[in-house]
């Protein structure tokens, strides 16, 4: 058990307890048990830590740790966490950093919180350029009525939503089994080859599907019973986060991605989800498509490191191979 001031940590070994805490405290889907379970099967170690001040739980963090090449030992990483109130985050993160140092022998604790502003953090926290999750993104407020969401879109996006929605041979439905997921993965391989990005093995994506369970939401667009586009979100009680998506050449001609995305947004809203995060905006065609769904952009705080070893400078300034190993785990690939 690690301690920082009066804050102490207790590992949480029960999935239902952990996910209930994440969901009742506005946590991000990348903090759910199932996401850590998948990462643990593919090169990471996952632990879930609840922070207490006395008997009061004040926050938590799912910490992913990965071994790094010599002379570094490990990196500990909190994706879109911690969970809990921002005004208690400093104490929570200091306790988590102490744990990462003493138990994981990490060179740094890296966090990429789901925050738009930085609360007060004590100690040697510093901004980092070693980004895994892109901070520039677009978050839709699903508490707004549908007409407000549509009004905020670009004129072209609204037109293509209507046009693709009227295609007589286009149908959108959820993907609920591995066979249908396999069809989506074929589309994803085609998309990756066209856009020149690397993918995980199919087993990785199947694990995401199985491990997230009901918190995995996959939708596919079908033309004459053949899948032509898909969109995949991880969802917590409050937040939907786009993980993967792709389409065929026929899907592109039908503008299926417009009707599909609007369908997913409406489905998440119907679930009571409050926020829909498109998972990053860069300078490419996919991001141009995403930008059409709102009249604003959002900028999260980015990446912060707490150095835990004299070798932190080596990690921060060098060893590009180690950084590539970590970035290959980025959601969206």
N, C-alpha and C positions, 0 to 999 in steps of 0.2 A: 504494500500500500504506500503510495507516494503522497507527500504532504507539502503544501506551500501555504504558509501562514496557518489560518484555521481551516483552509480548504483541504479536504481529503477525497481520494478517489476510491471507487469500488467497481471492479469489473462486473459487467452485466453479462451473464451467460444464458439468459433466457430470451428467445426471439420475441415472444409475445410482449414481455415487459419492455424490451428495448424499443420495438416498433411503436408500442403505445406511447412511450415517452416522446419519440420523434414526432409522431402525428399529433399529439395534444399540445406540443410546444412549438408548432409552426416549422418543424424541421424539413430539410430538403430531402428529396428521394435518394440522393447519393449518400445520405446518412442512414438509410434503411438497412436492416440486417442482410437482406438478400443481395444488395450490391456488394457489401463486404464479403459475403459468401462466395460470390463469383470471383472477386479479385483474389480471394484466398486460394482458389483452385487454379489460379493462373499467375503464380509468381509472387504474390504478396502475402503478408501475414496480417490478419484483421483482429482487432480487439475493440470492444465497446466499453467505454468508461463513463460512469456517472459521477459527477462532482457534488460533494455535500459540504455545507456549512453547518456543522452540528448534525442534526437529523434532517435538515432541509436540503432537498435536491435543488441545486442552482444551475445545472447545465450538464451537458454531456458531449462526447465526441467519439465517433467511430474513427479509429486511427488505423491507417494502412501503412505497413512498413515493408520496404523492399531492400534486399541486399544490393550493395553497390560494389563496383570493382575496387581492388586494392589501390591506394591505401585507405580508402573510405570503408566504412563498415555497413552503414544502412542509412536510409532516408525514411523518416516518419512523416506522414502526410494526412491531412484532414480535408477531404473534398467537400466543399460547400458546408462547412461546419465552423465552429461548434453549434450545438443546438441549445437554445435557451435565450434568456433575456440578454440584450447587448450590454446592459450595465453591470452584469456579473461575468461577462466574457473574459475580462482580464484575469480574474482569479482562476477561472476554469482553465484557461489556456496555460497559465503558469504551472498549474498542477499537472496538466497533460505533458508539458515540456519536460518537467522533472521526471515523469514516468518514462518518456521516450529516451531520455538520457540514461537513466539507471537500468531500465529493463530491456530496451531495444538497442542501446548503444548507437543511437542515431547521430549523424553529423549535424543534423538540423531538424527542427520541426517546421514543416511547411504547411501553411493554411491558405485556403482560397475560399473565404467566407461568402455566404449569401447576403452580403451587406452592401448598401449603397453609400454609407458613411462609416468611418472607423471610430469605434468607441475608444475610450482611454485604455491603453495597454501599457503595462509596466515592463521595465527591463529592456533588453536589447532586441526588440523586434525591429525588423527593417524590411523595406520593400525589396522585392526580388524580380528580376527579369526572367527567371526560370519558370515560365508560365506553363501550366498544364491545361487549365480551363480558361477560355478567352473571357476577359472581363467585360468587353463591349458586347452588349446583347440587346435583346428586345423582350420585354416582359409585358404581356397583356394582362390587364385587370379584368378578370372574368366576373367580377361583381357587377360590372356594367351591363346594361341590357344589350341584346343582340344588335339593335339598331344603332346604338352608340359605337359598338365595335366595328360594324360595317362602315359607319360614317367616317371613322378614323383611317380607313384603308385608302389606298390610292384608287383612282377611278378605274385604272386598268385591272387592278386586282378584283374589284367588285364585278367588273364586266366578265372576267374569266371565270370567276366563281359561278355566276349565273349561266354562262355559256356551257361550261363543263358539267354543271348540275343538270342541264337539260339534255345532255347526250343520252339518247334512248338505250344505248347498249352499255352504258357505264353504271356500275353499281358499287357501292362502298359498304363493306361489312367488317366486323372485327375478326381478327385472327386468333383462334382459340386452341389450336392444336399444332403439334410439331410438323405435321405434313404440310399444312398451309404456311407455317413459318419457313419451311424449306423452300417454297416457291418465292417467298420474299427474299431469302438469302441469295437465290439465283439472280434476282433483280439487283441486289446490292453488289454482287460480284461484277455484273455488267456495268453498273454505275461507277464502281471503283476503277475498272479498266478504262472507262471513257474519261474519267476525271483524274486518273493517275494518282490515286492514293492507296496506301496499303491497308489490308484488313487483318483481323484476327482469324483464327480457324473457325469453322462452323460450330465446333464444340463450344467455343467461348460464347457465341451468341445464343446457342441453345441453353447454356447455363444461365445467362442473363434472363431468358424467358422463363425457365423453371424456377430459378432462385427468387426472382421478384414476385412470381406468382400473380396474385390479383393486382399487384402494384405495377405490373407490366401491361401497357395498353398498346396493342398493335392493330392498325387499321390498314386495309388494302383496298385498292380500287381495281375492279374487274371489268374487262371489256369482253363480252361474249364468253363469260366464265373463265377467261384467262387473266391472271393478275398482271397489271401494267404499272402499278405504283404502290408503294407502302410507306407508312410513317409510324414510328415507334417511340413511345414516351415511357419514361419512368415517372411514377406518380406517388406523392405523399398525400396526406389529407388536404394540404393547402396548395401544393405546387405540382404542376406538370412540367417535365423537363424533356425536351426532345433528345433522343439518343441517336437514332439512325433513320435513314430514309433513302429512297431511290425510285427510279422509274425507267421503263423501257422507251424505245423510240416511239412506239405507238402511244404510250402514256403521255409523252411529250406533245405529240400531235393533237391529242385530245385535251390537253391542258388538265390532265387528271389530278395533278398535284394541287391545283387551286381548290377544286371541290373537296379533295381529300383532306387538306389542311383545315378548311373551314368545318368539315365534318368532325375532325378531331377536336378542334377548339370548342365546338358546341357540345360534344360528348363530355369533355372535361368540365365544362360549365354545368352541365346537367348533373354531374357527380357531386357538385358543391365545391370543386377545386376553385381557388381564388386567383391563382397566378399561373400564367402559361409562358414559360421561358423557352425561346427558340434555340438556346445553346450556342451563342456566339455569332458575331458579325465580323466579317473580314472583307477584303476586296475581291469578291468573286461573284459568279453568277448566282450561286445558291443564296448568298447573302442579299443580293439585289432582290431576289424573289421574296425573301423573308421580310425585307424592309417595306414591301408593299402592303403588309398587313397592319401597319400602324402609322401614326403621324409623329412618332417619337422614337428615341433610342434610350437605352439604359446603360449606365456604366457602373459596374460593381467595383469594389475597392481593389481587386486584383490579388496579387500573391504577396504573402508576408512570410519571412523566415525568422526563426529564433535560433541563432547558432548554438550548438551544443558541444562543439569540439574545436580544438585549435586547428583542425583540418577544414573548417568551414570555408576558409578563403580558397582552398584548393577546389572544393565543390563549386563555389560561387563563380570563380574565374576560369576554371579549366574543366578537364575531363568531359568533353562533349559526348563521348560514348555513353557515360553514365546518364547524362541528361536525355539522350535518345532512348535509352531503355525505359526511363520513367515516362516520357511523353508518348510512347507507343501504347500506353494504357489509357489515353485520353478518350472520354466519351465522344461519340460522333465519328469514330473510326472502328 
